[in-house]
Amino acid sequence: MQAIAPIKARRKGFSLIELVIVVVIIGIIGAIAIPRMSRGAAGAADSSLVADLAVLRSAIDLYKAEHGGTLPSFANFEDQLTTYTNDAGTANATKSSTYYLGPYLRELPTLKVGSNKGQSAIVATQGGTTAGWVYNETTGAISANLPNTESDVRGVQYNAY
């Protein structure tokens, strides 16, 4: 009878080559995923700016439609859009038979991007002061109050949205 050779104990674990391959694969995935994820935050802020401008522009258009083609005045912009108004555009905090139009916004949104991030004030001209929005009372145009040097990842200036 022949003796049976003892079974070699099998070594459990990964070889150095296998570990290096896994690390390289993880590195490749990270190199692809991290830049895409970091652009996501900037893209979200850009989308928020687009949405805020759409809300502001819709409120201005609705105000104009309900007030016989008259745009909100620069001096009373926030009050005229966030409270009740009469046909002449005079603002009042409470609704009545005279002040029955509006409100068109709960509050002015804050700017979500750029050097004036967090500001909600309105200015008449683009530039220096820290305000979130630029409003032209003769045309009803509203835009972000940011310098021409500030743009999104595609190179579009924020104040041109």
C-alpha positions as CSV (number, residue, x, y, z in Angstrom):
1,M,0.0,0.0,0.0
2,Q,1.2,3.4,-0.9
3,A,1.2,6.2,1.6
4,I,-1.0,9.2,0.9
5,A,0.9,12.4,0.7
6,P,-0.2,15.0,3.1
7,I,-2.3,17.8,1.6
8,K,-0.5,21.1,1.5
9,A,-2.1,23.7,3.6
10,R,-3.5,26.3,1.2
11,R,-2.4,29.8,1.9
12,K,-5.4,32.2,2.2
13,G,-5.1,35.9,1.2
14,F,-4.2,38.1,-1.7
15,S,-0.9,38.3,-3.4
16,L,1.0,41.7,-3.8
17,I,0.1,41.7,-7.5
18,E,-3.6,41.4,-6.8
19,L,-3.5,44.2,-4.3
20,V,-1.6,46.5,-6.7
21,I,-4.2,45.8,-9.4
22,V,-7.1,46.7,-7.1
23,V,-5.4,49.9,-6.0
24,V,-4.8,50.9,-9.6
25,I,-8.4,50.3,-10.5
26,I,-9.7,52.3,-7.6
27,G,-7.3,55.1,-8.6
28,I,-8.7,55.2,-12.1
29,I,-12.2,55.3,-10.9
30,G,-11.4,58.1,-8.5
31,A,-9.6,60.1,-11.2
32,I,-12.8,59.9,-13.3
33,A,-15.4,60.4,-10.5
34,I,-13.9,63.1,-8.3
35,P,-13.8,65.9,-11.0
36,R,-17.4,65.1,-12.1
37,M,-18.6,65.2,-8.5
38,S,-16.8,68.5,-7.7
39,R,-18.5,70.1,-10.8
40,G,-21.8,69.0,-9.4
41,A,-21.9,71.6,-6.7
42,A,-21.0,74.4,-9.1
43,G,-23.7,73.2,-11.5
44,A,-26.3,73.1,-8.7
45,A,-25.5,76.7,-7.8
46,D,-25.8,77.7,-11.5
47,S,-29.1,75.9,-11.8
48,S,-30.3,77.7,-8.7
49,L,-29.5,81.1,-10.2
50,V,-31.4,80.2,-13.3
51,A,-34.4,79.1,-11.2
52,D,-34.3,82.3,-9.0
53,L,-34.1,84.5,-12.1
54,A,-37.1,82.6,-13.6
55,V,-39.1,83.2,-10.4
56,L,-38.2,86.9,-10.3
57,R,-39.0,87.4,-14.0
58,S,-42.3,85.6,-13.7
59,A,-43.3,87.7,-10.6
60,I,-42.4,90.9,-12.5
61,D,-44.4,89.8,-15.6
62,L,-47.4,88.9,-13.4
63,Y,-47.3,92.2,-11.6
64,K,-47.1,94.0,-15.0
65,A,-50.1,92.0,-16.3
66,E,-52.2,92.8,-13.2
67,H,-51.3,96.5,-13.1
68,G,-52.2,97.5,-16.6
69,G,-48.7,97.2,-18.1
70,T,-47.0,99.1,-15.3
71,L,-43.7,97.5,-14.0
72,P,-42.8,97.5,-10.3
73,S,-40.9,100.7,-9.4
74,F,-37.3,100.5,-8.3
75,A,-37.9,102.4,-5.1
76,N,-40.8,100.0,-4.0
77,F,-39.7,96.8,-5.8
78,E,-39.6,94.5,-2.8
79,D,-42.8,95.8,-1.2
80,Q,-44.7,95.7,-4.5
81,L,-43.7,92.1,-5.1
82,T,-43.9,90.7,-1.5
83,T,-47.1,92.4,-0.2
84,Y,-50.6,93.2,-1.4
85,T,-51.0,96.1,-3.8
86,N,-53.9,98.2,-5.2
87,D,-54.4,99.0,-8.9
88,A,-51.9,101.9,-8.6
89,G,-49.2,99.7,-7.1
90,T,-49.3,101.1,-3.5
91,A,-48.3,98.3,-1.2
92,N,-50.0,97.2,2.0
93,A,-49.2,94.3,4.4
94,T,-52.8,93.1,4.6
95,K,-55.3,92.1,2.0
96,S,-58.4,94.1,1.6
97,S,-61.0,95.1,-1.0
98,T,-58.6,97.9,-2.1
99,Y,-55.3,96.0,-1.7
100,Y,-56.2,92.7,-3.5
101,L,-53.3,92.1,-6.0
102,G,-50.3,90.0,-5.1
103,P,-48.2,89.1,-3.3
104,Y,-46.1,87.7,-6.1
105,L,-43.1,86.5,-3.9
106,R,-42.8,85.4,-0.3
107,E,-39.4,87.1,-0.2
108,L,-36.6,88.1,-2.6
109,P,-34.3,85.2,-3.2
110,T,-30.6,85.5,-2.3
111,L,-28.0,85.2,-4.9
112,K,-26.4,81.7,-4.8
113,V,-23.2,82.3,-6.7
114,G,-20.3,84.7,-7.1
115,S,-18.8,87.5,-5.0
116,N,-22.2,88.8,-3.9
117,K,-23.4,85.3,-2.8
118,G,-26.1,85.6,0.0
119,Q,-27.2,89.1,-1.0
120,S,-30.9,89.8,-1.9
121,A,-30.9,93.6,-2.2
122,I,-31.7,95.3,-5.5
123,V,-29.6,98.0,-7.3
124,A,-30.3,100.0,-10.4
125,T,-26.9,99.6,-12.1
126,Q,-24.4,96.8,-12.4
127,G,-21.4,97.2,-10.2
128,G,-19.5,97.9,-7.0
129,T,-22.2,97.7,-4.3
130,T,-22.9,94.5,-2.5
131,A,-26.4,93.6,-3.8
132,G,-27.7,90.4,-5.3
133,W,-29.8,91.7,-8.2
134,V,-29.8,94.5,-10.8
135,Y,-33.3,95.7,-11.8
136,N,-34.1,98.1,-14.6
137,E,-37.5,99.7,-13.9
138,T,-38.0,100.9,-17.5
139,T,-37.6,97.5,-19.1
140,G,-38.4,95.1,-16.2
141,A,-35.1,93.3,-16.8
142,I,-33.4,91.7,-13.8
143,S,-30.1,90.0,-13.6
144,A,-27.4,88.9,-11.1
145,N,-25.2,91.8,-9.8
146,L,-21.9,90.3,-10.6
147,P,-18.8,91.5,-12.5
148,N,-18.2,90.4,-16.1
149,T,-15.2,88.3,-14.8
150,E,-17.5,85.9,-12.9
151,S,-18.8,83.1,-15.1
152,D,-20.0,79.5,-14.9
153,V,-18.1,76.3,-15.9
154,R,-19.1,76.8,-19.5
155,G,-17.7,80.4,-19.5
156,V,-21.1,82.1,-19.6
157,Q,-21.1,85.3,-17.5
158,Y,-23.5,85.1,-14.5
159,N,-24.8,88.6,-15.2
160,A,-25.8,87.5,-18.7
161,Y,-28.2,84.7,-17.5
